[in-house]
């Protein structure tokens, strides 16, 4: 039975808490307002979510444009993601296991 590698945390995932807390404390120390700090906290999280979605979109677009040479170099997991994306483009619902 093949073993799947542990998913490595991306840099973006590692930055979520420090960025959100940093935004809160920076704004709170400047304004002494919990509301403004809370808004900065949420905005920091929202910005990171948007960046994450943009990066995911870029990765999927690159995966869609893969040629046969790229497919030959893929490991099993990436090949499964490639097939999932291909079948989604044909209108199927897929789930990458």
N, C-alpha and C positions, 0 to 999 in steps of 0.2 A: 504494500500500500504506500502510495506516495505521501510524503509529508509536505504540508504547506509551510512556507517560511512565515515567521511572525511578521505582522504588519509593523513597519517602522513608522514612528511618529514623524510627521512632516514638520518642517520648520514653522509653518503657519499654525499647526496645532499646538506647538510648544509656546508660541507667542500670544495665544489668546488671553490667558489670565494676566500675564504681566502688562500687556497693552491696555486691557480694560481697567485694571487696577491703577496703572500709571495715569491713564486719562482721568479717572475719578480723583485721585489725590492731587494731580496738577491743577485741575479746575477748582477743586474744593479749597486748596490752599490759596488760590488767587482770588476766589470770590467769597469764601466762607459760607457757601450755600450748598446744602445737601441736594437740593433739586438740580442745580446746575451740575454738580458732581455726578448725580445719577444719570442725567442726560448724557454727559460725556462718557460715562461708563457704557451706556447702551449704544451710543454712536460708535465707540471704539469697537464693540462687538459686531455691530452692523457692518462697519467697514471691512473687518476681517472676513465676515461671511461673504460679502460681495467679492472680495479678492479671491477667496477660495472657490467660489462659483465660476469666476472668470478663468482661473487656472484649470479647473475641471473641464470647462468648455474647450479650452485650448488643447488639453490632452486628448479629449474625445475627437476633436477635429483632426489632430495629427494621426490618431488611431484609424479614423475613417479613410485617410489618404494613404494608408500603408500599402506598399506594393509587395510583390511576391518575395523580394529579397528581405524586406522587413519582417514578413510573416515567418520566413524560414528561421530568423534569429530569435523569435519570441519563445518564451518559456510557456508552459501549459496554462498558467493563470492569465497571462497577457493575451494568449490566443483565445481563451474563453471570453475575455472582455471584448476582443475584436469581433468574435462571432456574435456575441450579444448585441453589440452596436450595429452590426450588419443586419441581423434579423429585426431589430427595432426599426431600422430604416425601411424594411419591407412591411411594417405594420404589426409585427408580432410582439407579444409581451414576453420579455425574457427576464431571467433572474440568474445572475452570476453567482455560482456557489463557490 
